[in-house]
Amino acid sequence: MNKQIILTTAFALFLIPAFASAAPAESNPDFAFQHPARTQVVYRVERIKWIVDQRQQAGDFTRHQADALKAEADGIHAEEKFFATRHGGRITATEQKRLNWEVDQLFRQINA
């Protein structure tokens, strides 16, 4: 029994730091301060997904339509993450403008 406790403790001591270092950047409390352009885009994408959920619950969208719109929003978020990998965690003003344009197009789809 003691051997099992020792092995479990040793296992936890080695894995907890590994998992902690693999935490996403968004969990960092200073993320918004350090990356305001990314934060703005991510907020707008999450806002779209929330609006789609609300409109689906109200009956404006079918489940299929809502899933398609949220998938498009997730694609914009993935693109934002890709841009950030090329610039050490930041996005350029041009990339931010492009992402915001894509978000605007998605808002137009939702409100059409």
Stockholm file with secondary structure:
# STOCKHOLM 1.0

chainA/1-112         MNKQIILTTAFALFLIPAFASAAPAESNPDFAFQHPARTQVVYRVERIKWIVDQRQQAGDFTRHQADALKAEADGIHAEEKFFATRHGGRITATEQKRLNWEVDQLFRQINA
#=GR chainA/1-112 SS CHHHHHHHHHHHHHHHHHHHHTSCGGGSTTHHHHCHHHHHHHHHHHHHHHHHHHHHHTTSSCHHHHHHHHHHHHHHHHHHHHHHHHTTTCCCHHHHHHHHHHHHHHHHHHHC
#=GC SS_cons         CHHHHHHHHHHHHHHHHHHHHTSCGGGSTTHHHHCHHHHHHHHHHHHHHHHHHHHHHTTSSCHHHHHHHHHHHHHHHHHHHHHHHHTTTCCCHHHHHHHHHHHHHHHHHHHC
//
